[in-house]
Amino acid sequence: MHEQRIAHRGACTFNLMVDSANMVPDGNLSFFRPDMKEDWKNLVDPVEQRFVAPLKYYFIDFETTCMYIHSR
């Protein structure tokens, strides 16, 4: 983002998401019940994070983002 002259200005743990498809291939990683599958009846069988590389992280909530002018 910085290479494109964009400052997020709100980078914190609440504004980061991880693509959990490789860690929980048969379910959905939910903060509410991370141990449950999407059917809410069965437990997930997660893959250990060290065996899933690399994880993809995404910034969300660009409410405070701004573009800055490059000065020399």
C-alpha positions as CSV (number, residue, x, y, z in Angstrom):
1,M,0.0,0.0,0.0
2,H,2.8,2.4,0.9
3,E,4.4,1.9,-2.6
4,Q,1.1,3.2,-4.0
5,R,1.3,6.2,-1.6
6,I,-1.6,4.9,0.5
7,A,-1.6,5.0,4.3
8,H,-4.2,2.8,6.0
9,R,-4.1,4.8,9.3
10,G,-6.1,2.2,11.1
11,A,-3.8,-0.9,11.1
12,C,-4.6,-3.0,14.1
13,T,-5.7,-6.5,14.9
14,F,-9.4,-5.6,14.5
15,N,-8.7,-4.6,10.9
16,L,-6.8,-7.7,9.8
17,M,-8.4,-10.9,8.4
18,V,-6.7,-14.2,7.5
19,D,-7.7,-16.6,4.7
20,S,-8.4,-19.7,6.7
21,A,-9.3,-22.0,3.8
22,N,-6.1,-24.0,4.1
23,M,-6.2,-24.2,7.9
24,V,-9.8,-25.3,8.1
25,P,-10.5,-27.0,4.7
26,D,-13.9,-28.4,5.7
27,G,-15.3,-25.5,7.6
28,N,-15.3,-21.8,8.3
29,L,-13.0,-20.2,10.9
30,S,-15.4,-18.2,13.0
31,F,-14.5,-16.0,15.9
32,F,-17.8,-17.0,17.5
33,R,-17.2,-20.7,17.5
34,P,-13.9,-21.5,15.7
35,D,-14.2,-25.2,16.7
36,M,-17.5,-25.7,14.7
37,K,-18.1,-26.5,11.1
38,E,-20.5,-24.3,9.1
39,D,-23.4,-26.7,9.8
40,W,-23.0,-25.8,13.5
41,K,-23.3,-29.6,14.4
42,N,-19.8,-31.0,13.9
43,L,-16.3,-30.1,15.1
44,V,-13.7,-29.0,12.6
45,D,-10.5,-30.9,12.1
46,P,-8.0,-28.0,11.7
47,V,-4.6,-28.3,10.1
48,E,-1.8,-26.9,12.3
49,Q,-0.7,-23.5,11.2
50,R,3.0,-24.5,10.8
51,F,1.9,-26.9,8.1
52,V,0.0,-24.3,6.2
53,A,2.3,-21.8,4.6
54,P,2.0,-19.0,3.8
55,L,-1.2,-17.7,5.2
56,K,-2.7,-14.7,3.5
57,Y,-3.6,-11.7,5.6
58,Y,-5.8,-8.8,4.4
59,F,-6.4,-5.3,5.6
60,I,-10.1,-4.4,6.0
61,D,-11.9,-1.2,7.0
62,F,-10.4,1.5,4.9
63,E,-12.4,4.3,6.5
64,T,-9.4,6.3,7.7
65,T,-7.2,5.5,4.6
66,C,-5.7,8.4,2.8
67,M,-3.4,9.0,-0.2
68,Y,-0.4,11.2,0.4
69,I,1.6,13.3,-2.0
70,H,5.2,12.2,-2.6
71,S,7.5,15.0,-1.6
72,R,11.2,15.2,-2.4
